[in-house]
Amino acid sequence: MNGLHDMGGMQCYGPVQPEADEPLFHAPWEKRALALTLAMGATGQWNIDMSRSARESLPPAVYMGSSYYEIWIRALEVLIRECGLVSEAELASGNAAGPGRALPRILQAGEVAAALARGSPTQREPRSPARFAPGDRVQARQMHPSGHTRLPRYVRGHTGTVQQVHGAHLFADTHSTGRLPPFDDTAHWLYTVVFDGRDLWGPQSEPGLQVSVDAWEPYLEPAT
């Protein structure tokens, strides 16, 4: 899906302006937004790629008009509504209309640190040999999928060099599909591919700039 979130290299947005000494949170409610997102994700009703897809699928005006954690909350509203955990009326009023639905997993306060340290490993046993090896020249496919993808638009159609092979990992494009567990567990080989900045941005690119992208095997083909 070519969403507005994938704006790397797009015109008219200006340069990235890092905030000096940026705090972790700009307001107390942002901490709650993060906590709610993590707690609800731990219930197992959706996975991390579905969360990313929900954020990136927000209407352009909503996405551009929202801060970082506002985007998280808007996406969380989409997910809990689609899973039948809340109604439109409850979202509008901010009040539950009745008892909540029982969930198979609830993240307890004492489990948070261990859960964050453990994460959600995505590596799986490969079902076939890796197609590429470090040093191989590969081309990112020129693709415009209708659903979620992790291949940035600015590298599509460009040629890079495989730097590292990471093993087989859950494929985000299919892991994000569906709305109820069990989720698609298709895994593909994952590579770090390095692109020359001049190939991506032209002669105005900063000298010596390289861009590293982690790309699954279905995103790549041998360079011609």
Secondary structure by P-SEA (a helix, b strand, c coil): cccccccccccccccccccccccccccaaaaaaaaaaaaaaacccccaaaaaaaaaaccaaaaaaccaaaaaaaaaaaaaaaaccccaaaaaacccccccccccccccccaaaaaaaacccccccccccccccccbbbbccccccccccccccccccbbbbbcccccccccccccccccccccccccccccbbbbbcccccccccccbbbbbbbcccccccccc
